[in-house]
Amino acid sequence: MLKDWLASLGRHRGFKLLSLLLAIALWFAVGGEERTETTLSMPLELANLPARMMVTSEMPPALQVRITGPGSLVRKLSQTRPSFTIDLSGYKPGRHVFSLGPKSFSFPRGVMVTRVTPNPLTINLSPTIVRTLPVQPLLEGKPPEGYDVLEVKLRPPQVKVEGPYSELTDLKSLSTLPIDVTQLTCPTTVTTDLDLKNLHLTFKEQGPIQADLTIEPRQVTRTLSGVPITAGPRGARLVPAQVTVTLQGPAPVLKDLQPGEVKALVDTRNLPVGRHRLKVSVELPPDLGLVKVQPEAVTAWVGKSP
């Protein structure tokens, strides 16, 4: 019987016998190893997604696959970190469920799959459209007291995006992430991004959003009463001797304005002795404007020089 079996091996029977012996030795070596159990974190990859289609379900970044097998094989798999790929070619829009079992994985003989998490996998495929949408700035907070945001210009003012028909068809615009203006007191450019609000959108032209903010001091008015009038170069008795001045300018400047910084004057140059009606002029710090002075003119009595 042995002769018949050897004859059945045909040519190169020596090599065939050697291969058989090596296989048997390997089987005993592996089968005799202590079995080990571990969990592989296998990155999940989706391949061949159909054109104009998008995955809209939440997908785990990796599968947690519990395996058991000979220690050497399990250690080798742990070191190589294999991934798991789902081929989506030919799939139509809709909900697709993938149940994962031991036959879903190509592990070496002797390695068994005991648990897969998550399982099953649900993948929603949605048809997509491309739209160009305007971008709206979203400001957070207010500038410091006395300052206003006068204008916000976005660059680019609109973006081209691709996304599920159900999400994009009624969408009117996209907003930026909140732009904090609570510490801004001058024109500023801020780099921001879009707030997609959990929408499944991809940008056809990827790039940052630049927001040019025009921030200036608020223009306000302030009225100062009892501002003394100075006559010069000749002295004179003035009636009334004080005026009320209304000013306009940046709120921070007017807020910090001291009474001595505003000067009311009447010009008595070359005036003869006697009674005169003189117009009041006002000297102001830079950036401030005069709204009105009351009264606009006062009576001045110019006496003889001593």
C-alpha positions in Angstrom: 0.0 0.0 0.0 2.9 2.4 0.8 4.5 1.6 -2.6 1.2 2.4 -4.3 0.9 5.7 -2.4 4.5 6.7 -3.2 3.9 5.8 -6.9 0.9 8.1 -6.9 3.1 11.0 -6.1 4.6 10.8 -9.6 7.7 12.9 -10.4 9.6 14.9 -7.8 8.3 12.8 -5.0 11.2 13.8 -2.8 10.2 17.4 -2.9 6.6 16.5 -2.3 7.4 14.4 0.7 9.6 17.2 2.1 6.7 19.7 1.7 4.3 17.3 3.4 6.7 16.8 6.3 7.2 20.6 6.7 3.4 21.2 6.7 2.9 18.5 9.3 5.7 20.0 11.4 4.2 23.5 11.1 0.8 22.2 12.0 2.2 20.6 15.2 4.2 23.7 16.0 1.2 26.1 15.7 -1.3 23.7 17.0 0.9 23.1 20.0 1.2 26.8 20.9 -0.6 28.3 23.8 -3.7 30.1 22.5 -4.0 33.8 23.1 -6.9 36.2 23.0 -6.8 39.9 22.1 -8.8 42.7 20.6 -7.7 44.3 17.3 -8.6 47.9 16.5 -9.1 47.7 12.7 -9.4 51.0 10.9 -12.6 51.1 8.8 -12.2 52.1 5.2 -15.0 52.6 2.6 -13.9 52.0 -1.0 -15.5 52.7 -4.4 -18.2 55.1 -3.2 -20.5 55.7 -6.2 -20.2 59.1 -7.9 -22.6 61.8 -6.7 -23.2 59.8 -3.6 -22.4 60.4 0.1 -22.3 58.5 3.3 -24.6 60.3 5.8 -24.6 57.9 8.7 -22.2 58.1 11.5 -19.3 55.7 10.9 -16.9 54.4 13.6 -13.3 55.1 12.8 -12.4 51.5 13.5 -13.9 48.0 14.3 -13.0 46.3 17.6 -12.5 42.7 16.6 -11.9 40.1 19.4 -9.8 37.2 18.2 -8.3 34.0 19.6 -5.6 31.8 18.2 -2.0 30.7 18.5 0.2 33.3 20.3 2.6 33.9 17.4 -0.2 34.6 14.9 -2.1 36.8 17.3 1.0 38.8 18.1 1.8 39.2 14.4 -1.7 40.5 13.7 -1.5 43.0 16.6 1.8 44.3 15.2 0.6 44.7 11.5 -2.6 46.5 12.5 -4.8 45.3 9.6 -7.7 47.4 8.3 -11.2 46.4 7.2 -12.5 47.6 3.9 -16.1 47.7 2.7 -16.5 47.9 -1.1 -19.5 50.1 -1.9 -19.3 49.8 -5.7 -22.7 49.2 -7.2 -24.7 50.2 -4.2 -27.8 52.4 -4.6 -29.1 55.3 -2.4 -30.6 54.1 0.8 -29.9 52.2 4.0 -27.6 49.3 3.9 -26.9 46.9 6.7 -23.6 44.9 6.9 -23.6 41.9 9.3 -20.0 41.0 10.2 -19.1 37.4 11.0 -16.0 35.2 11.1 -16.1 34.8 7.3 -15.9 38.6 6.9 -12.2 38.6 7.9 -9.2 37.1 6.1 -7.2 36.0 9.1 -4.7 33.1 9.0 -5.9 29.6 9.6 -6.1 29.0 13.3 -7.3 32.5 14.2 -10.9 32.7 15.2 -13.2 35.8 15.5 -15.2 35.7 18.7 -16.8 39.2 18.7 -17.1 42.3 16.4 -18.1 45.8 17.7 -20.1 47.6 16.3 -22.0 44.9 14.5 -24.0 45.1 12.3 -22.8 48.2 10.4 -25.4 50.5 9.0 -24.4 52.7 6.1 -26.8 55.4 4.6 -26.0 56.5 1.1 -27.6 59.7 -0.1 -27.6 61.3 -3.6 -25.7 64.7 -3.6 -26.0 68.0 -5.3 -23.7 71.0 -5.7 -24.7 74.5 -4.7 -23.1 77.9 -4.2 -24.3 79.5 -1.0 -23.7 83.0 0.6 -21.7 83.1 3.8 -23.1 85.1 6.8 -20.9 86.3 9.7 -21.9 85.3 13.2 -20.6 87.7 15.8 -20.2 86.8 19.4 -20.5 89.4 22.1 -20.2 93.2 21.7 -17.1 95.4 21.4 -15.9 97.3 24.5 -18.1 100.2 25.7 -18.0 103.1 23.2 -17.2 101.0 20.1 -19.4 99.7 17.3 -19.0 97.1 14.6 -19.9 99.2 11.5 -19.3 96.5 8.8 -18.2 92.9 8.3 -16.9 91.8 4.9 -16.2 88.1 4.2 -13.7 86.7 1.8 -14.9 84.8 0.0 -18.5 86.0 0.3 -19.9 82.7 -1.0 -18.7 79.0 -1.1 -19.5 76.1 -3.4 -20.4 72.9 -1.5 -21.6 69.4 -2.2 -23.9 67.6 0.1 -27.1 65.5 0.3 -30.0 66.7 -1.7 -32.2 66.6 1.4 -29.9 68.9 3.3 -28.9 71.4 0.6 -32.1 71.9 -1.4 -33.7 74.3 1.1 -30.5 75.8 2.6 -30.3 79.6 2.1 -26.9 80.3 3.5 -24.0 79.1 5.7 -22.8 81.0 8.8 -19.3 81.3 10.1 -18.2 80.0 13.5 -18.7 82.6 16.2 -16.3 85.5 15.9 -15.5 87.0 19.3 -15.5 90.8 19.1 -15.5 91.5 22.9 -11.9 92.8 22.9 -11.8 94.5 19.5 -11.4 98.3 19.3 -10.1 98.9 15.8 -10.4 97.4 12.2 -9.3 93.8 12.4 -9.1 90.8 10.0 -10.0 87.4 11.6 -9.5 84.0 10.1 -12.5 81.7 10.7 -14.3 78.8 9.3 -17.8 77.7 8.5 -20.2 76.2 11.0 -21.7 73.2 9.2 -24.1 72.4 12.1 -23.7 68.6 11.6 -24.4 68.9 7.9 -22.7 66.4 5.7 -21.1 68.9 3.3 -17.8 69.0 1.5 -16.2 72.0 0.0 -15.5 72.1 -3.7 -13.0 75.0 -3.2 -11.4 74.5 0.2 -9.9 77.5 2.0 -10.2 79.6 5.1 -12.8 82.4 5.6 -11.3 85.9 6.1 -13.6 88.3 8.0 -12.7 92.0 7.7 -14.3 93.8 10.6 -14.6 97.6 10.6 -14.7 98.6 14.3 -14.7 102.3 15.2 -15.5 104.4 18.3 -19.1 105.3 18.5 -19.9 108.9 17.7 -21.7 110.5 20.6 -22.5 114.0 22.0 -21.7 115.5 25.4 -22.8 118.8 26.9 -20.6 120.7 29.2 -22.1 123.4 31.4 -20.4 126.3 33.1 -17.4 126.6 30.8 -15.7 129.9 31.7 -15.1 132.4 28.9 -11.7 134.1 28.6 -11.4 137.5 27.1 -8.2 138.5 25.3 -5.9 140.1 24.6 -7.6 142.9 26.5 -9.5 142.2 29.7 -13.2 142.7 29.8 -16.2 142.2 32.0 -18.4 139.5 30.4 -22.1 138.9 30.8 -22.7 136.0 31.0 -19.2 134.8 32.0 -19.9 131.2 31.2 -21.3 129.2 28.3 -22.8 125.7 27.7 -21.0 123.7 25.0 -22.3 120.7 23.2 -19.6 118.5 21.6 -19.6 115.5 19.2 -16.9 112.9 18.8 -15.7 109.3 19.7 -17.2 108.0 22.8 -13.9 107.1 24.5 -12.5 110.6 23.9 -15.6 112.4 25.2 -15.8 110.1 28.2 -12.2 111.0 29.3 -12.5 114.7 28.4 -11.5 117.0 31.3 -13.3 120.4 31.7 -10.0 122.3 31.3 -9.5 120.9 27.8 -12.3 122.9 26.4 -11.7 126.7 26.1 -14.3 129.4 25.4 -12.8 132.6 24.1 -13.9 136.1 23.0 -11.6 138.4 21.0 -11.1 141.9 22.4 -8.3 142.8 20.1 -8.5 146.5 18.9 -11.8 147.2 20.7 -12.4 150.7 22.0 -13.6 151.4 25.5 -17.2 150.6 25.9 -19.9 147.9 25.6 -19.6 145.3 22.8 -21.4 142.2 21.7 -18.9 139.5 21.0 -19.2 136.0 19.5 -17.8 133.1 21.5 -15.3 130.8 19.9 -14.4 127.4 21.3 -11.0 125.6 21.2 -11.3 121.8 21.3 -9.0 118.8 21.5 -8.4 116.8 18.3 -11.1 114.5 17.0 -13.9 116.5 18.6 -16.4 118.8 16.9 -18.6 121.6 18.1 -22.3 121.1 17.8 -23.4 124.3 19.5 -22.5 126.9 22.1 -25.0 128.7 24.2 -25.2 131.6 24.2 -23.4 132.2 20.9 -22.5 135.8 21.9 -22.0 137.7 25.1 -21.8 141.3 26.2 -18.3 142.6 27.0 -17.5 145.9 28.8 -14.0 147.0 27.8 -12.5 149.6 30.2 -9.6 152.0 30.0 -6.2 150.5 30.2 -4.5 151.2 33.5 
